[in-house]
Amino acid sequence: MGMFDWTERPAAVLQQGGVIAPDERLPWPQTAAMGVQHVIAMFGATVLAPILMGFDPNIAILMSGVGTLIFFFITGGKVPSYLGSSFAFIGVVIAASAYAGKGPNGNIGVALGGIIACGIVYAIIGAIVHAVGTGWIERFMPPVVTGAVVAVIGLNLAGIPVKNMAAGNFDAWMQALTFTCVGLVAVMTRGMVQRLLILVGLIIASVLYAILTNGLGLGKPVDLSGILNAAWIGAPAFAAPVFSGPAMLLIAPVAVILVAENLGHIKAVTAMTGRNLDQYMGRAFIGDGVATVVSGAAGGTGVTTYAENIGVMAATKIYSTAIFFVAALLAIVLGFSPKFGAVIQAIPLPVMGGVSIVVFGLIAVAGAKIWVDNKVDFSQNRNLIVAAITLVLGTGDFTLKFGGFALGGIGTATFGAILLYALLNREGAPTTAQPAQPVRPRRTAEDEGNETRPRLR
């Protein structure tokens, strides 16, 4: 069977409720609504990353949709995932293009050439993984490692909403109100409203924000001028790559980070769905790599599997890949419609921050669930040390630099966990803590004398 034999994917089975597996789907109206929810979940980060690099956000949105479709077809529709702008490229793109940090990137071409080179390297890694099989994954990534890596994906991102999406005290309270709204929708509602807990909670929180700011003047008011001034249809600013050796050498190693992110994503989805997706690991790498190449060729950012969408799946228990197909089509429409893009960008930042807190927290809990479901024994020193170090490396964003290349928190945590487990799992190494020996009482002179006396029977 060929690598890209898509005929192996049967038609998605229609389900009306409960847990929806990757090869199942809800009725199309509900599937479309879930697709909108996934688009909103990824939108903030997918727009922010290109802005930080001086890229066109509309191109990034368009290519996130195109990239997700590429991923969908290369994986045969077996891996539920959305591809959005990768933050792993920000540092190296700024360095390669000497971007000043504001406005359009005047040297975007060399950055695009490097992004394409990275995508090619990533796809080659995927082809190798697909060829040699994934037996090594189970050997080097047992549940203790997998759980730690998945948890780190959420914990590493926790600082973004907490530190960067609340400018003052009112914004922080608004974040708290937002995640409370999401929690109430998740617990107090039923049916499709409960399935759309992120979307519904966001809408309620946005309305409350408008009442408190535009109405009562407690914070920065909602600005709808961008929506009114934006065109309904408009082509994004495509850009052509320039292939520069130094830029390509600087950006290409980011493929290592993308591998770590994608690997953690697949393990998270495997844990949530109860279906082993390791056999699609190589395809997933190839799909992500090809999508990155196509995005770079059009003027977009490098793409990666998105943690935000893992969180939505964890909350809704809907893993249907059909939803991501719909979400990708919606993103493509948004890419050609500045009007719809402006609507999403008008969502108050603290509200997006509150939703992000929920989403990232759900990812962290998904990692802990892997430990619980697989009964990971933390009385074993090996498991204890691997989990402890991995969590701190990822949460603290521990970074290692190799020349101009920096391996950040998720990368160091992923590869650190794998290497630590391999090192500590060597034959002969004690795996459990040694029981403490009872402390003998101090011997006294009286004790010495008693030992020589005959004992009465």
MIKOL-941752 format. One line per 5 residues: number of its first residue (from 1); for each residue x, y, z of C-alpha. Coordinates in steps of 0.25 Angstrom, whole numbers. Layout:
! residues N
NUM	X/Y/Z | ... $
//
This chain:
! residues 457
1	0/0/0 | 6/13/-4 | 10/25/5 | -1/33/0 | -12/23/-4 $
6	-24/31/0 | -34/21/-4 | -31/14/9 | -40/24/16 | -54/20/16 $
11	-66/30/17 | -67/36/31 | -78/29/39 | -89/38/43 | -91/39/58 $
16	-101/48/66 | -94/49/79 | -84/44/89 | -69/43/86 | -67/45/72 $
21	-55/37/66 | -45/42/55 | -53/34/45 | -66/38/49 | -74/51/48 $
26	-86/59/53 | -97/64/43 | -91/74/34 | -97/87/40 | -91/83/54 $
31	-78/79/47 | -78/93/41 | -80/99/55 | -69/91/61 | -60/96/49 $
36	-63/110/53 | -59/107/67 | -46/101/63 | -43/113/54 | -45/123/65 $
41	-36/115/74 | -24/115/65 | -27/129/60 | -20/138/70 | -6/131/70 $
46	-7/129/55 | -9/144/53 | 1/148/64 | 13/140/59 | 14/146/45 $
51	12/160/51 | 24/158/60 | 32/154/48 | 27/165/38 | 19/155/30 $
56	5/158/24 | -5/151/34 | -16/149/23 | -5/140/16 | -3/133/29 $
61	-18/130/31 | -19/126/16 | -7/116/17 | -11/110/30 | -24/106/22 $
66	-16/101/10 | -6/94/19 | -17/87/27 | -23/81/15 | -9/76/10 $
71	-7/70/24 | -21/64/23 | -19/57/9 | -4/52/12 | -9/46/25 $
76	-21/40/18 | -30/47/27 | -26/39/39 | -19/49/48 | -28/60/54 $
81	-20/73/53 | -19/87/49 | -7/94/44 | -4/108/48 | 8/118/49 $
86	19/113/57 | 26/121/67 | 38/113/66 | 42/121/54 | 41/135/60 $
91	55/136/66 | 63/131/54 | 54/138/44 | 57/151/51 | 72/148/51 $
96	72/144/37 | 65/156/31 | 70/166/41 | 55/170/43 | 54/183/51 $
101	41/178/59 | 31/188/53 | 23/188/40 | 26/179/27 | 38/171/27 $
106	46/177/15 | 56/165/14 | 45/155/15 | 50/147/3 | 62/141/10 $
111	54/137/21 | 44/130/12 | 56/122/6 | 60/118/19 | 46/113/23 $
116	45/105/10 | 59/99/13 | 53/95/27 | 41/89/21 | 49/80/12 $
121	58/75/23 | 45/72/31 | 39/64/20 | 52/56/18 | 51/53/33 $
126	37/48/31 | 41/40/19 | 51/33/28 | 42/31/39 | 32/25/30 $
131	42/16/24 | 48/10/36 | 35/9/44 | 31/14/58 | 36/3/67 $
136	46/12/73 | 35/21/77 | 29/11/87 | 43/8/92 | 48/22/95 $
141	35/28/98 | 27/20/109 | 15/26/116 | 24/34/126 | 31/41/115 $
146	19/43/106 | 11/49/118 | 22/58/122 | 23/63/107 | 9/65/105 $
151	7/73/118 | 19/81/115 | 12/86/102 | 1/93/110 | 10/97/122 $
156	21/104/112 | 10/112/106 | 3/116/119 | 11/129/120 | 6/135/107 $
161	-8/138/112 | -4/140/127 | 7/150/124 | 5/155/110 | -10/156/108 $
166	-14/164/121 | -9/178/121 | -15/182/134 | -23/178/146 | -36/180/138 $
171	-31/171/127 | -27/160/137 | -41/160/143 | -47/159/130 | -38/147/127 $
176	-44/141/140 | -58/144/135 | -55/138/122 | -50/124/127 | -62/124/137 $
181	-72/126/125 | -65/115/118 | -66/106/130 | -80/109/133 | -84/106/118 $
186	-76/93/119 | -83/88/132 | -97/95/132 | -101/93/117 | -104/80/109 $
191	-104/76/94 | -98/84/83 | -96/97/92 | -87/88/101 | -79/83/89 $
196	-77/98/85 | -73/102/99 | -60/110/95 | -68/118/84 | -80/120/93 $
201	-72/124/105 | -64/134/96 | -76/140/91 | -83/142/104 | -70/148/110 $
206	-68/157/98 | -82/163/101 | -79/165/115 | -66/171/112 | -73/181/103 $
211	-83/184/114 | -72/187/124 | -64/195/114 | -72/202/104 | -84/203/113 $
216	-77/206/127 | -63/211/123 | -56/201/131 | -45/197/121 | -41/198/106 $
221	-54/198/98 | -57/189/87 | -53/195/73 | -61/191/62 | -55/201/52 $
226	-46/191/46 | -58/182/42 | -65/194/36 | -53/198/28 | -49/185/23 $
231	-52/180/9 | -61/167/8 | -51/161/-2 | -37/164/-4 | -24/157/-9 $
236	-13/155/2 | 1/161/-1 | 8/148/-7 | 23/149/-7 | 34/141/-14 $
241	46/134/-7 | 60/137/-8 | 70/125/-6 | 82/130/3 | 91/120/8 $
246	94/126/22 | 79/128/24 | 75/114/20 | 86/108/29 | 80/117/41 $
251	66/114/39 | 66/99/34 | 69/93/48 | 56/98/53 | 51/85/47 $
256	56/78/60 | 46/86/68 | 35/83/58 | 38/68/60 | 37/70/75 $
261	24/78/74 | 17/68/64 | 21/56/72 | 15/61/84 | 3/65/77 $
266	1/51/71 | 3/45/85 | -7/54/91 | -17/50/81 | -14/36/83 $
271	-16/37/98 | -29/44/96 | -35/35/85 | -30/22/90 | -25/19/76 $
276	-10/17/73 | -7/27/62 | 8/24/62 | 7/17/49 | 4/31/43 $
281	16/38/49 | 24/38/37 | 12/43/28 | 9/54/38 | 24/59/38 $
286	23/59/23 | 10/66/22 | 15/77/32 | 28/78/24 | 21/79/10 $
291	11/89/16 | 23/98/21 | 29/98/8 | 16/102/1 | 14/113/11 $
296	28/118/10 | 27/118/-6 | 15/127/-5 | 20/137/6 | 14/130/18 $
301	21/126/31 | 25/111/34 | 14/103/40 | 12/93/51 | 1/85/58 $
306	-6/94/67 | -7/91/82 | -20/100/83 | -27/91/75 | -23/79/83 $
311	-29/86/95 | -42/88/87 | -43/73/84 | -40/70/99 | -51/78/103 $
316	-62/74/93 | -58/59/91 | -59/61/76 | -47/56/68 | -54/55/55 $
321	-44/59/44 | -56/64/35 | -56/76/45 | -42/80/41 | -45/79/26 $
326	-56/89/28 | -48/98/37 | -37/98/26 | -47/102/16 | -52/113/25 $
331	-38/118/27 | -36/119/12 | -48/128/11 | -43/136/23 | -30/138/16 $
336	-37/144/4 | -47/153/13 | -41/164/21 | -55/166/26 | -56/153/33 $
341	-41/154/38 | -44/168/44 | -56/161/52 | -47/151/58 | -36/162/61 $
346	-47/170/68 | -49/160/79 | -43/166/92 | -29/161/95 | -33/158/110 $
351	-44/149/105 | -35/142/96 | -26/141/107 | -36/135/116 | -40/124/106 $
356	-25/121/104 | -24/118/119 | -35/108/117 | -29/102/105 | -14/101/110 $
361	-19/95/123 | -27/84/116 | -14/80/109 | -6/79/122 | -17/71/128 $
366	-17/62/116 | -2/59/119 | -6/55/133 | -17/46/128 | -7/38/120 $
371	0/35/134 | -13/31/141 | -18/23/129 | -5/15/128 | -3/14/143 $
376	11/20/143 | 18/16/155 | 25/28/162 | 31/20/173 | 41/17/162 $
381	52/27/162 | 54/26/147 | 40/31/145 | 40/41/156 | 53/48/151 $
386	49/47/136 | 35/54/139 | 41/64/149 | 52/69/140 | 43/69/127 $
391	32/77/133 | 42/88/138 | 50/89/125 | 37/91/117 | 30/100/127 $
396	42/109/130 | 45/109/115 | 59/104/117 | 67/107/104 | 80/102/98 $
401	88/109/87 | 96/103/76 | 102/114/69 | 91/123/64 | 81/112/66 $
406	73/111/79 | 65/99/84 | 54/104/93 | 46/98/104 | 37/89/96 $
411	49/83/88 | 58/82/100 | 47/76/109 | 44/65/98 | 58/61/94 $
416	62/62/108 | 51/53/113 | 55/43/102 | 70/43/105 | 68/43/120 $
421	59/31/120 | 68/24/111 | 80/27/120 | 73/23/133 | 66/11/127 $
426	80/4/125 | 81/-11/129 | 84/-12/144 | 80/1/148 | 71/1/161 $
431	57/6/157 | 51/8/171 | 55/15/183 | 62/6/193 | 54/4/206 $
436	59/12/217 | 67/3/227 | 62/3/241 | 71/11/250 | 76/3/262 $
441	76/10/276 | 89/14/281 | 95/3/290 | 98/7/304 | 106/1/315 $
446	94/-6/321 | 91/-13/308 | 106/-18/307 | 104/-24/321 | 91/-30/318 $
451	96/-38/307 | 105/-46/316 | 95/-49/327 | 87/-62/326 | 73/-60/322 $
456	62/-65/331 | 52/-75/324 $
//
